[in-house]
Amino acid sequence: MDDIVKQALAKWPNVPHCYGWLGLDARGNWYMRDDRTQAAGPFPIAKGSLLKHEKLIDFIQRNYEHDERGQWFFQNGPQRVYVELEAAPWVWRIGEDFSVRSHAGDLVEPSACLVDEQGRLYLAAPCGLGLVHTQDMGFAAEAIEQGRWVAENVRAADLPGRYGHVMSPAAATPVQAAH
């Protein structure tokens, strides 16, 4: 977490949390979801505006964490902005050497390989579950063929419970403190 964020937390410890305003899609893209977008439907049906500002995206990714309930959020100064997930908390990029990096650029070591009923490939790592980016499926298939990863068949609906993440903190929170 950035030092400036830690300082803001100490200065303003009781700022209400924010729900529904930020989404992470299955390709690792961040979306800002204003009131109109939220009224149009849940994420990813109504995605919102694609964030393109590199420094903002980097700031979000450096301050991206989860709480004790498995809800992922971006710590924006003293405020937690909870993230709506399309597929998983992480999106993995696979290198030619079969290295695995998160959508934030962090190198991870997969501990499990999972294929859901739609053929989507997930990898579990110490930091959480992630979906393999569609552009990297060729490398992932080669890793499986070489026996580097052994794919286990799963149901996508079972993954949040198994790996402890919440797909929609907005839907899971009965009273939203800030909107």
TAWO-V630914 format. One line per field, one symbol per residue. phi: phi as a letter, one per 40 degrees, with the letter a starting at -180 (. if undefined). burial: b if it has 24 or more other ideal C-beta (glycine too) atoms within 12 Angstrom, else e. A space follows every 50 residues. Layout:
BEGIN
phi: ???
burial: ???
END
This chain:
BEGIN
phi: .cdccccccccbcbcccbbgcbbbccbgccbcbcdcccccicccdbchcc cbcdcccccdccbcabcccgccabcbgcbcbcbcbcbacbbcbbcdcgcb bcccgccbbcbabbbcccgcbbbcadchcaccddcbccccccccccgcbb cbcacdcccdccbgbbcbdcccbcbccab
burial: eeeebeeeeeeeeeeebbbbbbbbbbbbbbbbbeeebbeeebbbebbbee beeeeebeebbebbbbeeebbbbbbbbebbbbbbbbbbbbbbbbeeebeb bbbbeeebebebbbbbeeebbbbbbebbbbbbbeebeebbeebbeeeebe beebebeebbeebebbbbbbeebeeeeee
END
